[in-house]
């Protein structure tokens, strides 16, 4: 009985932490049209003096969503009226789809 209870609790927790389904192509468009790129860069790479890097390997969806809705820094809040939950899921799918940059050792110019 305890095993069944633990499995049920683990399943519930996993369902709560899994990001919602999103469309990466639509997320890329929203990232541009909603102005995210202005601070975070066109590929969500971040930059000096602007917004932080968001991709690759974004923070968990729940944390991103909370921060987008109620930011603590210079970022303006994006309520559900501005960016819907589905739009945010699409943007998150775009962030997850960003590839890792190549290792510095594989870039000849950086190894001279």
N, C-alpha and C positions, 0 to 999 in steps of 0.2 A: 504494500500500500504506500509506503514511504517513497519507493522508487517512482511509482506512478505520479505521486504528488510533485516530486522534484522534476520529473520530465515535463509535467504540465506547467510548472512555474517557469522552467527554462524556455519552453515553447512560447509562452506569453511574453516573456522578456525579449526574446529574439524578434517576435512580431512587432513589438513596440519600438525596437531600435533599428529595424530595417528601414532604409529610405524608401519613400514611395516611388512608384514607377514614373520615369520621366523620359522625355525625348531629347537626346543630346543636340540634335540639329536645331530644334526649336529653342532649346536652352541657349545655344550660341547666339541665335537671333535676338532673344530676350536680353542676354548679357550686353549686347550692343545697344539695342533700342532703349533699355531702361537706364543706360548710362553707367553700368558697372565698370565697363572698360576704362572709363575716364580716370579712375583711381587705381584699378587693379590690373590694367593692361589688357590688351586684346586677347591674350591667351591665359589670362588670370594669373600671370607670373608675378604681379606686384612690382614695386619699384621703390627707389629711394625717395623719401619725402612724400610718398603717396600711400595708397592702400596696400595692405599686406598681400603676400602671395596666397592665393586660394587653391591653386592646382599646380602640379598634380598632387594626389593624396589629400583631398579636402578633409576638413574636420568632420565629425559625424553630423548627419543631417539635422538632428534635433538641436545641436549647439548652433549650427549655422542659422537655422530657422529662428531660434530665439534671438540671436544677435541681430539678424536682419530686421526683425520686428521691434526690438528694443536695444539699439546699440548703446554702447557706453563711451565711445570715442567721438571722433569728428564725423562719422558717417551719419547721414540723415536716416530716420526710421522709414522703412518701407512697409506700411500696413497692408492688410489683405485687400484693401481697395485699390492700392497701387500695384502690388505684385501678389497675385492670387497664390494659394497654396500649390495649385498645379503648376503655375509658372515657376515657382520656387523649386519644385521637384524637377522641372525641365532644366533649369539653370544648374541644379545640383548634378543632373545627369551629364551636362556639358563639362562640369568641373571634374567629374569622375573619369570622363573619356579622354582627358588631356594626357598625352604621353609623357613619360619621364624624359628629361633632357639627356643628351648623350654624356657619358663620363668625360671629364676634362682631359683625361689622358688620350682620348680618341680624337681630340681636336688639335691638329698639327700646330696651328698658330699659337696655341696656349702652351706648347711644349718646346718652344724655341728659346 
